[in-house]
Structure formats: C-alpha cells, structure tokens
Amino acid sequence: MGVVLRQVAETIARQGMFRPGERVGVAVSGGPDSVALLAALCELAPQLGILPGVVHLNHGLRGAESDADAQFTRDLAGSLRLDLVVERADVGQAGENLEQAGRRARYEFFRRLIDQNRFQKIAVGHTRTDQAETVLFRFLRGSATAGLAGIYPVLEGGIVRPLIEVDREQVLEFLGAKGLSWREDSSNASLDLARNRLRLQLLPQLARDWNPEISRTLAQVADWARDEETYWKQEIDRIAADCLRRRGSTVLVETARVREMPPAVQRRLLRRAIEQARGDLRRIGFHHVEQIRGLAAAGPGDGRLQIPGVDVFRSFALLRLAPSEPGAGLENRNFSVLLTIPGACEVPETASRFVFKLVGPEAVQQGYNEIGGVVDWERLPRPLWLRNWRPGDRYRPVGHAGPEKLKTLFQQNRVPLWERRRWPVIVAGDPAGQGQAEARVIWSRTFGVEAEYQAGRECRLALEILEQPRDLEAG
C-alpha cells in the first residue's frame, strides 16, 4: 500500500469517519485533490466496506470552464461506474463574497444529499497543505485558538476530510503514479486573491527561508488548537450553564462573576454570551471581547457599547447582551395606547397584558402590590393612555412625601437601563406630555398609583389596574 493510501486509511480509522455499508459521496470538483480522494476511496472501498459515489456542484462562476469541470466529473464517474449527482447553483448574484457564497452553496448541497439519505457521508478533499494555508491565513488576520484550530477532519452532519493529513505534493505524486488526469482552476493562479498570494508566494518563502516543514508545523498547530478547543468547549458549557442567564436571544451575566474569573475564562465566557445573543461569531474579533471585558471591569455605573450584531449594556451589577435593534432610536421605542375602560389590552412592547376593571366600594382594597393598583375613578382626569416611560416623567407614589422623577425611582430601585425603555406608565391627558399637568402620571409598574388619586374608603367607584406578571429580565 502506498504512502497516500496508508495515510488516508489511518486518518479514516483514527477519526472514525466511516462505518461498513455506508454510501459515501465524494465531492469532486475536477481538481487534483478531489480526483486523488476519489481514487483513494475507490481503492480502499473493499477494505472499508463503503460504497463510493460522486457529487459535483457547478457554481457557474467561470462560464465554459465550470461547465467543462462538470463534464470532466461526469466522464470520471462514468469510467468508474459510480453513482453521480450533479447540480448547478448560480452564486454570482448572491450578494456576498463569491468565495464564501460558493462554499455556502457547496455545503448546503452536501447536507441536503445527506438529509435526503442519498449518502450517509460526504467526503471532501482538503489536504494538510490546505490546513497549513488556513492556519496561517487566520493567524495573520488575528484569530485566536478557535480560528487556529483550522479545518476539522470531521464535521457534524456527516462531512469528512480523509486527505487532511496528506500534503499536496504527495497528492500530485499519487496522481502521477496512477496515471490520472485532473482539471486546473484558472482562478487559483490569480494573485488578486489574498489566499492565492499566501499559497503561491508566502508559504513557499517561509518553507525556503525559515522552515522546510512549515506545512507540517502549521498543521500541528491546528491539532494542538483543536484539542484545546474541545477541552474548553466542555469547560465553558459547564461555566455558561451556571453564569449566563438566557431569555430568548437576550443574555445576562453578573459583572462580579466575570471579574473574579481568570482572563482566559472571561474571554471564552463572553464569546459564548455573544454567540448565544446573535447566533454566531462572524466578524467578532479579539478587540470586541476586550471591550466587553472593560465594560464589566469598570466601576459602579452604567455603560453601553455596540459590537457587530450585538448591543451590550452595563447597568448596576449586570451585563446584558442582545441582538442589535435596527433603527433603535427613541421614536421607535415609544408607544402609547388609548385605553378603553373597562377593558383589556396587550402591549407587544412590554410583553404584558393589562386588565382594567371598574369596581364598587366593597371591592376596593387599600394598599398596592407590584402588579396592579386601585384609583378613584370619579376623581381621575381623562382620557387615559398607557405608554412607555419618557424622560421627565414624575409623580407622587403612595407613601412618598412629594413628587419623584421616575428616573430617580429607577435608580433607587436598581432598575437596569434596558428595562426602563419600555417601562409602562398610565397617564391622563396628552400621552406625549412629559409628566406635566396635561399628562399626569397616575400609575407606574412597581411604583404604584399616584397618591392624589388613590382609592380611599369614601370611594364609590374605583378603577382596578392589573398587569399580568412577566419576566422583566427578558428586556
């Protein structure tokens, strides 16, 4: 058995890539790596007990050249009498980087074939040389350990890379020994692409002037980083379950708990919080995580910063990470609803349902609890509006000697900034008023009713206000 076949067989066994009886779709682009992969798996198929086939996605990016690649693949599959699946995906108008668009289309194609059970696994032809290029490219862009882990031999969902420990030079020698031809992608020679400059210029220079085994060295860095990431993923799963409070796409974490952790744990925990808030870590760099660490480490007070796709708030002892809201100006946060009494209304901005009942003197209850209040209906100015708190709102809650700004009440009761934006109040008069006579606040969540309108024993008809409970931490 030759060097390449032996290495591929060892990689497959060590990574547990295949099980006997599986149908394996080999992704063939027509290039040397994919042709070598197909030849190797066909030769190893009896030993592995697998049934290879061929899959090809024509991106259509290079016109007639792309069509010729597809035809080459058809002819190759036909000569080997293998099942073949060819599809076309026009990614030129996808509105994103063409390389990224092509990759996304390929992997969507692969996963669809697996989901349809046409193949149990898809094998792709990344080599150790590709691994070295990826690690160096990400290092130069400032990637941390997660990026330096490079190309994984096995992906969730059934995509595997049997050539990942074979160098491209070994691939070419293998093809020459077998007398196999392949297609060359003309775009691989263009120095306009950063990845090509790295492959054609930088890596050869490093091998010539610094380390002849640079590809092997960089691949070892990927192995090291990948094992580190595997360990840290399990560790951060445990820590995040204890430290991160998730409410939908909103994530809360106590600043004190962040500060007491070593920096390595802080960074990984905050990366996990970002990932939970926005769904991925694309465009998130080291400096973004450091900004959040700085916000958590700051002294008492409030703060806010924005990183790609995420709003980060600091208020009192909490950090809140949530997806960025497009057009999140005050004009888009404000809401007001004209109330019908008696009646009920649901306010999406507060995720609450409010119920308003007119009750007689026998039902009037002195005092106030956190989810409602009772006011004297006959003395109450009208109309009534339910709206969010606005800067300048003030009133005198029951038990207070004089009027208080709601902002002051927020601070005294340690209400986080993100809860204040949609904090419900009921006003009488013009809903746009800022707590002035023509728009008097008569009720606020948590702080209760205006003392002047509190329903007393002499009250003949009262308005009962009830807000159904909700989880305020959801924001």
C-alpha positions in Angstrom: 0.0 0.0 0.0 1.4 3.4 -1.0 2.1 6.3 1.3 -1.1 8.2 0.5 -3.4 5.2 0.8 -1.8 4.2 4.1 -2.2 7.7 5.5 -5.8 8.0 4.3 -6.6 4.6 5.8 -5.0 5.7 9.1 -6.9 9.0 9.2 -10.2 7.3 8.5 -9.6 4.8 11.2 -8.4 7.3 13.8 -11.3 9.7 13.2 -14.0 7.0 12.8 -15.1 8.6 9.5 -17.0 5.6 8.0 -19.0 2.6 9.0 -19.3 -0.5 6.9 -22.2 -0.4 4.4 -22.3 3.4 4.2 -22.8 5.2 0.9 -20.1 7.9 0.7 -20.5 10.8 -1.8 -17.1 12.0 -2.9 -17.1 15.7 -3.6 -15.3 16.0 -6.9 -14.5 19.4 -8.4 -12.2 18.1 -11.0 -9.1 19.4 -9.3 -6.2 17.2 -8.2 -7.1 16.9 -4.5 -10.7 15.7 -5.2 -9.6 13.3 -8.0 -7.0 11.8 -5.7 -9.5 11.5 -2.9 -11.9 9.6 -5.2 -9.2 7.3 -6.4 -8.0 6.6 -2.9 -11.5 5.8 -1.6 -12.4 3.6 -4.5 -9.2 1.6 -3.9 -9.9 1.4 -0.1 -13.6 0.7 -0.5 -13.4 -3.1 -0.2 -11.3 -2.8 2.9 -13.6 -0.1 4.5 -16.8 -1.7 3.3 -18.1 1.6 1.9 -20.0 2.3 -1.4 -18.5 5.4 -3.0 -20.3 7.7 -5.4 -19.6 11.1 -6.9 -21.2 14.5 -6.2 -20.4 17.8 -8.1 -21.8 21.3 -7.8 -21.4 23.6 -10.8 -21.2 27.1 -9.4 -21.2 28.6 -12.9 -18.7 31.2 -11.9 -16.2 30.6 -14.7 -18.6 30.0 -17.5 -17.4 27.4 -20.0 -14.6 26.4 -17.7 -17.1 25.5 -15.0 -19.2 23.5 -17.5 -16.0 21.7 -18.6 -15.3 20.8 -15.0 -18.8 19.3 -14.6 -18.3 17.3 -17.8 -14.9 16.0 -16.7 -16.6 14.8 -13.4 -19.3 13.1 -15.4 -16.8 11.3 -17.5 -14.7 10.3 -14.5 -17.7 8.9 -12.6 -18.8 7.0 -15.8 -15.4 5.5 -16.3 -15.5 4.2 -12.7 -19.2 3.1 -13.0 -20.1 5.2 -9.9 -23.4 6.8 -9.0 -23.3 10.5 -9.8 -25.2 13.6 -8.6 -24.5 16.9 -10.4 -26.4 20.1 -9.6 -25.9 23.7 -10.6 -26.1 26.7 -8.3 -25.7 30.3 -9.6 -23.9 32.1 -6.8 -22.7 35.1 -8.8 -25.7 37.2 -7.6 -25.7 36.0 -4.0 -24.8 39.5 -2.7 -21.8 38.2 -0.7 -18.1 37.4 -1.2 -18.0 34.9 -4.1 -15.7 32.5 -2.3 -18.0 32.5 0.7 -21.1 32.2 -1.5 -19.6 29.2 -3.3 -18.6 27.5 -0.1 -22.1 28.1 1.4 -23.7 26.6 -1.7 -21.5 23.6 -1.7 -22.1 22.7 1.9 -25.9 23.3 1.6 -25.7 20.8 -1.4 -23.8 18.3 0.7 -26.1 18.5 3.7 -29.2 18.2 1.5 -27.9 15.0 0.0 -27.3 13.6 3.5 -30.7 14.7 4.7 -32.3 13.0 1.7 -30.3 9.8 2.6 -28.8 9.6 -0.8 -25.5 9.3 1.0 -24.7 8.8 4.7 -21.4 10.7 4.4 -19.8 13.3 2.1 -16.0 13.2 1.7 -14.3 16.4 0.7 -10.7 16.8 -0.5 -9.0 19.2 1.9 -5.3 18.3 2.4 -2.7 19.1 5.0 -1.5 21.9 2.7 -5.0 23.4 2.8 -4.8 23.1 6.6 -1.5 25.0 6.7 -2.8 27.8 4.5 -5.9 28.1 6.6 -4.0 28.3 9.9 -1.5 30.9 8.5 -4.3 32.9 6.9 -6.2 33.1 10.2 -3.2 33.8 12.2 -2.4 36.8 10.0 -5.9 38.0 10.5 -5.6 37.9 14.3 -7.6 34.7 15.0 -7.4 33.2 18.5 -7.3 29.5 19.3 -10.7 28.8 17.8 -9.6 30.0 14.4 -6.2 28.4 14.6 -7.9 25.0 15.0 -8.3 25.3 11.3 -10.1 22.7 9.2 -11.7 19.9 11.3 -11.3 16.3 10.0 -15.0 15.6 10.8 -17.9 18.0 10.8 -21.3 17.4 12.5 -23.8 16.1 10.0 -21.6 13.7 8.1 -19.0 15.7 6.2 -15.4 14.2 6.5 -11.9 15.0 5.2 -9.8 11.8 4.6 -6.9 13.7 2.9 -6.4 16.1 5.8 -3.0 14.5 6.8 -1.7 14.3 3.2 0.4 17.1 1.6 -0.4 18.4 -1.9 2.9 17.2 -3.2 2.0 13.7 -2.1 -1.3 14.1 -3.9 0.4 15.0 -7.2 2.9 12.1 -6.8 -0.1 9.8 -6.2 -1.9 11.0 -9.3 1.2 10.6 -11.4 1.8 7.1 -10.2 -1.8 6.2 -11.1 -1.7 8.0 -14.4 -4.7 10.1 -13.5 -5.5 13.5 -15.0 -7.3 16.4 -13.5 -8.6 19.9 -14.2 -6.9 23.2 -13.2 -9.0 26.1 -11.8 -7.6 29.1 -13.6 -8.7 31.4 -10.7 -6.2 29.6 -8.4 -3.4 31.4 -10.3 -4.7 34.9 -9.7 -2.6 37.0 -7.3 -5.5 39.3 -6.8 -6.8 36.9 -4.2 -5.2 37.0 -0.7 -5.5 33.3 -0.3 -3.6 32.7 -3.6 -0.8 35.1 -2.6 -0.4 33.2 0.6 -0.3 29.8 -1.2 1.9 30.9 -4.1 4.2 33.4 -2.5 4.3 33.5 1.3 4.2 29.8 2.2 6.9 28.9 -0.4 9.1 31.7 1.0 8.6 30.5 4.6 9.5 27.0 3.5 12.6 28.2 1.7 13.9 30.7 4.2 12.6 29.6 7.6 11.2 26.1 7.9 11.1 23.4 5.2 8.4 21.6 7.2 6.2 24.7 7.5 3.1 22.9 6.3 3.5 20.1 8.9 4.3 22.6 11.6 1.2 24.7 10.9 -0.9 21.5 10.8 0.4 20.6 14.2 -0.6 24.0 15.5 -4.2 23.2 14.2 -4.1 19.8 16.0 -3.0 21.5 19.2 -5.6 24.3 19.0 -8.4 21.8 18.1 -7.7 19.7 21.2 -7.6 22.9 23.3 -11.0 24.0 21.8 -12.5 20.6 22.5 -11.5 20.9 26.2 -12.6 24.5 26.5 -15.9 23.9 24.9 -16.8 21.3 27.5 -15.5 23.6 30.3 -17.3 26.7 29.0 -20.5 24.6 28.6 -20.3 24.0 32.3 -19.5 27.5 33.3 -22.0 29.1 31.0 -24.8 26.9 32.3 -24.0 28.4 35.8 -23.2 32.0 34.9 -25.3 33.0 31.8 -29.0 33.7 32.1 -30.6 33.4 28.8 -34.1 34.8 27.9 -34.7 34.1 24.3 -31.9 35.9 22.4 -31.0 38.1 25.5 -28.2 37.0 27.7 -27.5 38.4 31.2 -24.3 37.9 33.3 -23.3 39.4 36.6 -20.2 41.6 36.3 -18.9 40.4 39.7 -18.8 36.9 38.5 -16.9 37.9 35.3 -14.4 39.9 37.3 -13.5 37.0 39.6 -12.6 34.8 36.7 -9.1 34.5 35.0 -8.9 36.4 31.8 -8.8 33.2 29.7 -12.2 32.2 31.2 -13.6 35.7 30.9 -12.9 35.8 27.2 -14.3 32.4 26.4 -17.4 33.0 28.5 -18.1 36.4 26.9 -17.6 34.8 23.4 -20.2 32.2 24.4 -22.5 35.0 25.5 -22.1 36.8 22.2 -22.7 33.6 20.3 -25.9 33.0 22.3 -27.1 36.5 21.6 -26.5 36.7 17.9 -26.3 33.0 16.8 -22.7 33.0 15.6 -19.3 34.7 16.0 -18.7 36.0 12.5 -16.8 39.4 12.4 -16.2 39.1 16.2 -12.6 39.8 17.0 -10.3 40.0 20.0 -10.9 43.7 20.5 -14.7 43.2 20.7 -14.3 40.8 23.6 -11.8 43.1 25.3 -14.3 46.0 25.0 -16.9 43.9 26.9 -14.3 42.8 29.5 -13.5 46.5 30.0 -17.2 47.3 30.5 -17.5 44.5 33.1 -14.4 45.6 34.9 -15.5 49.3 35.2 -16.5 50.8 38.5 -20.2 51.3 39.5 -22.4 52.8 36.9 -23.9 52.3 33.6 -22.4 51.9 30.1 -23.2 50.7 26.6 -21.3 49.6 23.6 -22.1 48.0 20.3 -20.2 45.2 18.5 -21.2 43.6 15.2 -24.8 42.4 15.7 -25.0 42.9 19.4 -25.9 45.7 21.9 -24.1 45.4 25.2 -25.4 47.2 28.2 -23.9 47.6 31.7 -26.4 48.6 34.4 -25.6 48.3 38.1 -24.2 44.8 38.5 -25.4 43.2 35.3 -24.2 42.9 31.7 -26.9 42.4 29.1 -26.1 41.2 25.5 -28.9 41.3 23.0 -29.2 41.4 19.2 -28.9 44.9 17.8 -32.2 46.6 17.1 -32.3 48.3 13.6 -33.4 51.9 14.0 -33.4 51.7 17.8 -33.9 55.5 18.3 -36.4 56.8 20.8 -39.0 57.4 18.1 -39.1 53.6 17.5 -39.1 52.7 21.2 -42.0 54.9 22.2 -45.5 53.5 22.3 -48.9 54.8 23.5 -52.3 53.1 23.6 -55.6 54.9 24.3 -57.4 52.9 27.0 -61.0 51.7 26.9 -62.4 51.4 30.5 -63.4 48.7 31.4 -61.4 46.6 29.1 -58.0 44.9 28.4 -55.2 45.4 26.1 -52.0 43.6 25.1 -48.9 45.7 24.6 -46.2 43.9 22.5 -43.5 46.3 23.6 -44.0 45.3 27.2 -44.9 41.6 26.5 -47.7 42.2 29.1 -51.5 42.1 29.2 -53.2 44.9 31.1 -56.7 44.5 32.5 -58.9 47.4 33.7 -62.0 46.9 35.8 -64.5 49.2 37.4 -65.3 48.0 41.0 -67.6 49.2 43.7 -66.6 50.3 47.3 -66.9 46.8 48.6 -64.1 45.6 46.3 -61.7 48.5 47.0 -58.6 47.2 48.7 -56.3 49.6 50.5 -52.6 49.3 49.6 -50.8 48.2 46.5 -49.0 45.2 45.1 -46.4 45.0 42.4 -48.7 44.0 39.6 -51.6 46.4 40.0 -53.3 49.3 41.8 -56.7 50.9 42.5 -57.5 54.5 41.8 -60.6 56.6 42.4 -62.4 56.6 39.0 -64.6 59.6 39.7 -61.7 61.9 40.5 -59.5 60.7 37.7 -58.7 63.0 34.7 -59.4 61.5 31.3 -58.7 60.2 28.7 -56.2 57.6 29.9 -53.2 56.4 27.9 -50.8 53.5 28.5 -47.4 54.4 27.3 -43.7 53.9 28.0 -41.7 56.0 30.4 -40.4 59.2 28.9 -37.5 61.3 30.3 -39.0 63.9 32.7 -41.9 61.8 33.9 -42.6 62.5 37.6 -45.4 61.8 40.1 -46.0 61.1 43.8 -46.5 57.4 44.5 -48.4 56.4 47.6 -46.2 56.7 50.6 -43.9 59.4 49.2 -43.9 63.0 50.7 -43.7 64.7 47.3 -43.3 64.2 43.5 -40.4 62.0 42.4 -38.9 61.6 39.0 -39.3 58.1 37.6 -35.6 58.2 36.8 -34.8 58.7 40.5 -37.1 55.8 41.4 -35.4 53.6 38.8 -32.0 54.4 40.4 -33.2 53.9 43.9 -34.7 50.5 43.0 -31.8 49.5 40.8 -33.9 49.0 37.7 -31.5 48.2 34.8 -31.3 50.6 31.8 -32.7 48.1 29.4 -35.9 47.6 31.4 -36.6 51.3 31.6 -37.0 51.8 27.8 -40.4 50.1 27.7 -41.4 50.6 31.3 -45.2 51.1 31.3 -47.0 54.0 32.9 -50.5 55.3 32.6 -51.1 59.0 32.0 -54.2 61.1 31.9 -54.2 63.7 29.2 -51.8 64.1 26.3 -49.7 60.9 26.0 -46.7 62.9 24.6 -46.6 65.1 27.7 -43.5 64.8 29.9 -45.2 64.4 33.3 -46.8 67.9 33.2 -50.3 68.8 34.3 -51.9 68.0 30.9 -50.4 64.5 31.0 -50.3 63.4 34.7 -48.8 60.0 35.6 -51.4 58.2 37.6 -49.8 54.7 37.7 -46.4 53.1 37.1 -45.3 49.5 37.1 -43.7 48.6 40.5 -44.1 52.1 42.0 -47.9 52.1 42.1 -50.6 54.7 41.8 -50.5 58.5 42.2 -51.2 59.3 45.8 -53.7 62.1 44.9 -56.0 59.5 43.1 -55.6 56.6 45.5 -59.0 54.9 46.1 -59.9 55.5 49.8 -62.8 54.3 51.9 -65.0 57.0 50.7 -64.6 56.0 47.1 -67.8 55.0 45.3 -66.3 53.7 42.0 -62.7 52.6 41.5 -60.5 51.6 38.6 -58.5 48.5 39.3 -55.3 48.2 37.2 -53.8 44.8 36.7 -50.6 43.9 34.8 -50.2 40.2 34.2 -46.8 39.1 35.6 -43.9 38.7 33.1 -40.2 38.1 33.3 -38.7 41.6 33.3 -35.2 40.2 32.6 -36.2 39.3 29.1 -36.0 43.0 28.2 
